Amino acid sequence: MTFTSKKIVGSSLIDSPRAKKLCRIVGLACLVAFAVDFFVIVLPPDFGAAQWRLSSLQQVGDRSIVVLFGLALLMYGVERRKILRSLALLCFTIGTVFVLSCAVVAQDSLALQRQANEQISAQVSQLNSRLQAIQENPEAGAKITPEQLTQAAQRVNAQAESAKQNANNSILKSGILSIGNLAVIGVTLLVLGRYSLYLFRA
């Protein structure tokens, strides 16, 4: 009997107007904080640059849990059906944008990998050209042996391959993390929006 009464009291506290008001306050604060962070991240915009798009989406993805938490709290706290429907549509909108952004992150990650490899290859080509010029210079040839030039070229190529691998791994890991965040939060927002519409129609 005591256990049942405690359970009823706990349930009433969760469903109380004070609890719902607290959820509305915290949820609204989360959305405002996310909106401020979003505008700080995207301004000034540079939509044509893959580096800017990828960096912006990565930062938005890192903060995406805030908007999910805020919308969930608001949906629990609101009592008007019109507001609930508006929140559901907002969930669908943001969730769809997050899911579609995964393709942008994947495309830009591949583009940055190619760009990084091309830059490293260009630098290696310049260094090899300098080594070739030194080898063909009679004055330099008297001071540096062909074996030393060969060893230098091998070190340059080895460092270039290592730099390419590190750059590719770094971009790949960042891309996977961003896609994971955006995909999980995006799908969850879509589910949350669908559930809110269910509550709206109930």
Beta strands, then each sheet from edge to edge (+ up, - down):
end
